[in-house]
Amino acid sequence: MSVLTVESPSTAITLDAALRAPGNVRVHERVIDKVVREASAVAIGVSRDEVTVEAAEWGGGLAVRIAAKLPVPDLSDLEAIDAAVPVLERVRALQAELADEFARLTGRDIHRVSFTVTGAIIPKRKRVR
């Protein structure tokens, strides 16, 4: 086991000693909700205002519910439609990706990620000049 020592101008402390310090850490649910909402919005590709999340304690970890519109290609763009991944495959991939990201960000076990697609949005095309 390695111990990380951090030197400061006044004292030297070890990470191992800091981890054994008495006390507890509490993170309010609204903080978890904000972290989950932002990570979801980034992964889905929408603004965070378009994502609704609910995180709750479940089975010793977290269960997360996400509801959002899913970006889809413009129906007049046949090449984009042919290249698009089917919705169910995209949502399953998002669930797995988000479960890993939530676990990394919150330090908690993620037992369930439920995703509800509430509609579709067509991202605005950016013109190249």
ChimeraX commands (.cxc) that place a marker at each C-alpha (Angstrom):
marker #1 position 0.00,0.00,0.00 radius 0.5
marker #1 position 1.41,3.35,-0.96 radius 0.5
marker #1 position 0.91,6.54,0.99 radius 0.5
marker #1 position 0.80,9.91,-0.69 radius 0.5
marker #1 position 2.52,12.66,1.27 radius 0.5
marker #1 position 1.61,16.23,0.52 radius 0.5
marker #1 position 4.04,18.90,1.63 radius 0.5
marker #1 position 2.65,22.26,2.58 radius 0.5
marker #1 position 4.61,25.27,3.80 radius 0.5
marker #1 position 3.65,24.69,7.42 radius 0.5
marker #1 position 3.03,20.94,7.80 radius 0.5
marker #1 position 3.35,17.60,6.07 radius 0.5
marker #1 position 0.23,15.40,6.03 radius 0.5
marker #1 position -0.37,11.96,4.62 radius 0.5
marker #1 position -3.43,10.98,2.65 radius 0.5
marker #1 position -3.64,7.77,4.68 radius 0.5
marker #1 position -3.93,9.77,7.92 radius 0.5
marker #1 position -6.54,12.08,6.41 radius 0.5
marker #1 position -8.71,9.11,5.40 radius 0.5
marker #1 position -8.75,7.89,9.01 radius 0.5
marker #1 position -9.90,11.21,10.43 radius 0.5
marker #1 position -13.10,10.94,12.49 radius 0.5
marker #1 position -16.28,12.42,11.11 radius 0.5
marker #1 position -18.62,11.92,8.19 radius 0.5
marker #1 position -19.46,13.44,4.85 radius 0.5
marker #1 position -23.00,14.31,3.82 radius 0.5
marker #1 position -23.99,15.28,0.32 radius 0.5
marker #1 position -27.48,16.71,-0.05 radius 0.5
marker #1 position -29.82,15.14,-2.60 radius 0.5
marker #1 position -30.06,18.39,-4.56 radius 0.5
marker #1 position -26.30,18.28,-5.16 radius 0.5
marker #1 position -26.55,14.72,-6.49 radius 0.5
marker #1 position -29.49,15.81,-8.68 radius 0.5
marker #1 position -27.50,18.70,-10.15 radius 0.5
marker #1 position -24.47,16.52,-10.87 radius 0.5
marker #1 position -26.67,13.86,-12.48 radius 0.5
marker #1 position -28.59,16.47,-14.52 radius 0.5
marker #1 position -25.43,18.08,-15.89 radius 0.5
marker #1 position -23.76,14.76,-16.75 radius 0.5
marker #1 position -26.97,13.56,-18.42 radius 0.5
marker #1 position -27.35,16.70,-20.50 radius 0.5
marker #1 position -23.76,16.48,-21.73 radius 0.5
marker #1 position -24.05,12.79,-22.62 radius 0.5
marker #1 position -27.42,13.20,-24.37 radius 0.5
marker #1 position -26.40,16.36,-26.19 radius 0.5
marker #1 position -29.10,18.71,-24.93 radius 0.5
marker #1 position -29.18,21.65,-22.52 radius 0.5
marker #1 position -29.60,20.82,-18.85 radius 0.5
marker #1 position -32.94,22.67,-18.83 radius 0.5
marker #1 position -34.32,19.94,-21.10 radius 0.5
marker #1 position -33.41,17.11,-18.71 radius 0.5
marker #1 position -35.43,16.02,-15.70 radius 0.5
marker #1 position -33.72,13.77,-13.17 radius 0.5
marker #1 position -34.56,12.08,-9.92 radius 0.5
marker #1 position -31.94,10.28,-7.85 radius 0.5
marker #1 position -32.94,8.21,-4.80 radius 0.5
marker #1 position -31.30,5.84,-2.36 radius 0.5
marker #1 position -31.94,2.26,-3.44 radius 0.5
marker #1 position -30.34,-1.01,-2.40 radius 0.5
marker #1 position -27.30,0.59,-0.76 radius 0.5
marker #1 position -26.64,2.82,-3.76 radius 0.5
marker #1 position -28.52,5.11,-6.09 radius 0.5
marker #1 position -31.35,4.64,-8.54 radius 0.5
marker #1 position -31.59,7.37,-11.15 radius 0.5
marker #1 position -34.52,8.33,-13.36 radius 0.5
marker #1 position -33.88,10.51,-16.38 radius 0.5
marker #1 position -36.46,12.04,-18.72 radius 0.5
marker #1 position -35.33,13.99,-21.76 radius 0.5
marker #1 position -35.86,14.63,-25.43 radius 0.5
marker #1 position -33.47,12.76,-27.68 radius 0.5
marker #1 position -31.67,14.51,-30.53 radius 0.5
marker #1 position -32.55,12.99,-33.91 radius 0.5
marker #1 position -31.43,13.88,-37.42 radius 0.5
marker #1 position -33.53,16.12,-39.62 radius 0.5
marker #1 position -35.93,13.93,-41.63 radius 0.5
marker #1 position -34.90,15.67,-44.83 radius 0.5
marker #1 position -31.25,14.62,-44.31 radius 0.5
marker #1 position -31.28,11.07,-45.72 radius 0.5
marker #1 position -27.55,10.49,-45.13 radius 0.5
marker #1 position -27.86,11.37,-41.44 radius 0.5
marker #1 position -30.91,9.12,-41.07 radius 0.5
marker #1 position -29.05,6.18,-42.66 radius 0.5
marker #1 position -26.06,6.75,-40.36 radius 0.5
marker #1 position -28.17,7.14,-37.20 radius 0.5
marker #1 position -28.17,4.47,-34.52 radius 0.5
marker #1 position -31.65,3.12,-33.61 radius 0.5
marker #1 position -33.23,4.84,-30.61 radius 0.5
marker #1 position -33.28,1.75,-28.35 radius 0.5
marker #1 position -29.59,1.08,-28.98 radius 0.5
marker #1 position -28.74,4.72,-28.26 radius 0.5
marker #1 position -30.71,4.70,-25.01 radius 0.5
marker #1 position -29.13,1.44,-23.82 radius 0.5
marker #1 position -25.67,2.83,-24.58 radius 0.5
marker #1 position -26.56,6.04,-22.73 radius 0.5
marker #1 position -27.74,4.06,-19.69 radius 0.5
marker #1 position -24.44,2.18,-19.46 radius 0.5
marker #1 position -22.34,5.29,-20.11 radius 0.5
marker #1 position -24.26,7.34,-17.56 radius 0.5
marker #1 position -24.16,4.64,-14.88 radius 0.5
marker #1 position -20.35,4.61,-15.13 radius 0.5
marker #1 position -20.15,8.41,-15.17 radius 0.5
marker #1 position -22.52,8.81,-12.18 radius 0.5
marker #1 position -20.52,6.28,-10.18 radius 0.5
marker #1 position -17.30,8.13,-10.99 radius 0.5
marker #1 position -18.72,11.56,-10.15 radius 0.5
marker #1 position -20.65,10.66,-6.99 radius 0.5
marker #1 position -18.49,7.86,-5.61 radius 0.5
marker #1 position -21.66,5.82,-5.11 radius 0.5
marker #1 position -22.83,2.50,-6.51 radius 0.5
marker #1 position -25.39,3.04,-9.25 radius 0.5
marker #1 position -27.91,0.20,-9.20 radius 0.5
marker #1 position -30.35,1.46,-11.79 radius 0.5
marker #1 position -30.61,4.08,-14.54 radius 0.5
marker #1 position -34.09,4.46,-16.02 radius 0.5
marker #1 position -34.36,6.60,-19.13 radius 0.5
marker #1 position -37.63,7.97,-20.49 radius 0.5
marker #1 position -37.58,9.54,-23.94 radius 0.5
marker #1 position -40.10,12.38,-23.79 radius 0.5
marker #1 position -39.77,13.48,-27.40 radius 0.5
marker #1 position -37.31,14.28,-30.13 radius 0.5
marker #1 position -35.42,17.42,-31.02 radius 0.5
marker #1 position -33.51,18.27,-34.14 radius 0.5
marker #1 position -30.20,19.95,-33.32 radius 0.5
marker #1 position -29.61,23.23,-35.11 radius 0.5
marker #1 position -27.10,22.98,-37.91 radius 0.5
marker #1 position -24.05,25.16,-37.59 radius 0.5
marker #1 position -22.94,26.80,-40.78 radius 0.5
marker #1 position -19.31,26.63,-41.71 radius 0.5
marker #1 position -17.95,29.86,-43.11 radius 0.5
marker link #1:1,2 radius 0.2
marker link #1:2,3 radius 0.2
marker link #1:3,4 radius 0.2
marker link #1:4,5 radius 0.2
marker link #1:5,6 radius 0.2
marker link #1:6,7 radius 0.2
marker link #1:7,8 radius 0.2
marker link #1:8,9 radius 0.2
marker link #1:9,10 radius 0.2
marker link #1:10,11 radius 0.2
marker link #1:11,12 radius 0.2
marker link #1:12,13 radius 0.2
marker link #1:13,14 radius 0.2
marker link #1:14,15 radius 0.2
marker link #1:15,16 radius 0.2
marker link #1:16,17 radius 0.2
marker link #1:17,18 radius 0.2
marker link #1:18,19 radius 0.2
marker link #1:19,20 radius 0.2
marker link #1:20,21 radius 0.2
marker link #1:21,22 radius 0.2
marker link #1:22,23 radius 0.2
marker link #1:23,24 radius 0.2
marker link #1:24,25 radius 0.2
marker link #1:25,26 radius 0.2
marker link #1:26,27 radius 0.2
marker link #1:27,28 radius 0.2
marker link #1:28,29 radius 0.2
marker link #1:29,30 radius 0.2
marker link #1:30,31 radius 0.2
marker link #1:31,32 radius 0.2
marker link #1:32,33 radius 0.2
marker link #1:33,34 radius 0.2
marker link #1:34,35 radius 0.2
marker link #1:35,36 radius 0.2
marker link #1:36,37 radius 0.2
marker link #1:37,38 radius 0.2
marker link #1:38,39 radius 0.2
marker link #1:39,40 radius 0.2
marker link #1:40,41 radius 0.2
marker link #1:41,42 radius 0.2
marker link #1:42,43 radius 0.2
marker link #1:43,44 radius 0.2
marker link #1:44,45 radius 0.2
marker link #1:45,46 radius 0.2
marker link #1:46,47 radius 0.2
marker link #1:47,48 radius 0.2
marker link #1:48,49 radius 0.2
marker link #1:49,50 radius 0.2
marker link #1:50,51 radius 0.2
marker link #1:51,52 radius 0.2
marker link #1:52,53 radius 0.2
marker link #1:53,54 radius 0.2
marker link #1:54,55 radius 0.2
marker link #1:55,56 radius 0.2
marker link #1:56,57 radius 0.2
marker link #1:57,58 radius 0.2
marker link #1:58,59 radius 0.2
marker link #1:59,60 radius 0.2
marker link #1:60,61 radius 0.2
marker link #1:61,62 radius 0.2
marker link #1:62,63 radius 0.2
marker link #1:63,64 radius 0.2
marker link #1:64,65 radius 0.2
marker link #1:65,66 radius 0.2
marker link #1:66,67 radius 0.2
marker link #1:67,68 radius 0.2
marker link #1:68,69 radius 0.2
marker link #1:69,70 radius 0.2
marker link #1:70,71 radius 0.2
marker link #1:71,72 radius 0.2
marker link #1:72,73 radius 0.2
marker link #1:73,74 radius 0.2
marker link #1:74,75 radius 0.2
marker link #1:75,76 radius 0.2
marker link #1:76,77 radius 0.2
marker link #1:77,78 radius 0.2
marker link #1:78,79 radius 0.2
marker link #1:79,80 radius 0.2
marker link #1:80,81 radius 0.2
marker link #1:81,82 radius 0.2
marker link #1:82,83 radius 0.2
marker link #1:83,84 radius 0.2
marker link #1:84,85 radius 0.2
marker link #1:85,86 radius 0.2
marker link #1:86,87 radius 0.2
marker link #1:87,88 radius 0.2
marker link #1:88,89 radius 0.2
marker link #1:89,90 radius 0.2
marker link #1:90,91 radius 0.2
marker link #1:91,92 radius 0.2
marker link #1:92,93 radius 0.2
marker link #1:93,94 radius 0.2
marker link #1:94,95 radius 0.2
marker link #1:95,96 radius 0.2
marker link #1:96,97 radius 0.2
marker link #1:97,98 radius 0.2
marker link #1:98,99 radius 0.2
marker link #1:99,100 radius 0.2
marker link #1:100,101 radius 0.2
marker link #1:101,102 radius 0.2
marker link #1:102,103 radius 0.2
marker link #1:103,104 radius 0.2
marker link #1:104,105 radius 0.2
marker link #1:105,106 radius 0.2
marker link #1:106,107 radius 0.2
marker link #1:107,108 radius 0.2
marker link #1:108,109 radius 0.2
marker link #1:109,110 radius 0.2
marker link #1:110,111 radius 0.2
marker link #1:111,112 radius 0.2
marker link #1:112,113 radius 0.2
marker link #1:113,114 radius 0.2
marker link #1:114,115 radius 0.2
marker link #1:115,116 radius 0.2
marker link #1:116,117 radius 0.2
marker link #1:117,118 radius 0.2
marker link #1:118,119 radius 0.2
marker link #1:119,120 radius 0.2
marker link #1:120,121 radius 0.2
marker link #1:121,122 radius 0.2
marker link #1:122,123 radius 0.2
marker link #1:123,124 radius 0.2
marker link #1:124,125 radius 0.2
marker link #1:125,126 radius 0.2
marker link #1:126,127 radius 0.2
marker link #1:127,128 radius 0.2
marker link #1:128,129 radius 0.2
view
